[in-house]
Amino acid sequence: MLNHRIPGVAAALLGALLLVLAASASQTELPAGRLLPAGTLLPVTLNRGLSARKLRAGQILPMRLMQSVPGTRIHRGAKVLATVVRVGTLPGGEAQLALRFDSLESHGQKIPIRANLRALASPLEVEEAKIPEEMSSRGLTPETWDTQQIGGDQVYRGGGPVTEDGHKVGKPAAYGAVDMPQPAAGMKCRGTLGPSHPQAMWLFSADACGVYGYPHLVIRQAGRSSGTVVLASTRGKLNLRGGSALLLRVGEPEMADLK
């Protein structure tokens, strides 16, 4: 009887092991489920410069994620794709560029998103956020520098917090900071939405909102309701330099994305 039971037990054990391995493989392949929670922040940079005059509707623009997304398997270096919806110049001379942030590619999978734009910064603003504030910081390692985020937050990398006007809003992290998003005074950017844990801010302040370092560029439409972001230049030419930073926020997906 014992000899008859052993093969059956072995088969059951083998089957259970295969199920565990399959589940493990599935978790490895799926970076964060099929959809990201609404409210998730995605700090990205432009892979190359953009000139509105050279773009066309339907063109795909790749961008790079600059900090891993907390609570997911989506890591720094993932690709975020935007589609040019339209580009042109209005009768008054204002150049406009409309974009839709469609998807995020991670671990070989494409995750549909509908993201709006919270903040945009020039490469100069990005570089300044990486430089230690005090000259005495020279000779120290980047892990112990004190830096200022785009928007004004202070980052004390030597084991200290991230502060806004003296109040703690987050903490330093690899390649940036993790903060609880804050509403921007006098502007339309809201505070925490969706995930209740700190979000990846990279070099942006917790209340970063609007445009930094591009004096003639404005966000005409952030894309919160329509999913379409509209940038405009009041000087007629709309150019974004390579290395420009964008702070995106994932919104509610459209029903078409769930099919």
QUIMOJO-V700032 format. One line per field, one symbol per residue. ss: DSSP state (A for helix, B for strand, O for the rest). phi: phi as a letter, one per 40 degrees, with the letter a starting at -180 (. if undefined). Layout:
# QUIMOJO-V700032
ss: ???
phi: ???
This chain:
# QUIMOJO-V700032
ss: OAAAAAAAAAAAAAAAAAAAAAAAAAAAAOOOOOOOOOOOBBBBBBOOOBBAAAOOOOOBBBBBBOOOOOOOOOOOOOBBBBBBBBBBBOOOOOBBBBBBBBBBBBOOBBBBBBBBBBBBBOAAAAAAOOOOOOAAAOOOOAAAOBBBOBOOOBBBOOOOBBBBOOBBBBBBBOOBBBBOOOOOOOOOOOOOOOOOOOBBOOOBOOOOOBBBOOOOBBBBBOOOOOOOBBBBBOOOOOBBOOOOBBBBBBOOOOAAAAO
phi: .ccccddccccccccccccccccccccccccagcbccdhccbcbbccacbbdcbcbdgccbcbbcbaccdgbccbdhcbbbbbccaaibcdchccbbbbbccabbafgbbbcbbbbbcabbcdcccccccccccccccgccdcbcbbbcchhccbbccgccbbbfgbcbaacadgiabbcdbcccgbcccccbgdccdbcbfbcccbdagbbgbcbbbccacgcccgbcbbbbcbgbbbbcdgcbbbcbcbcccccccc
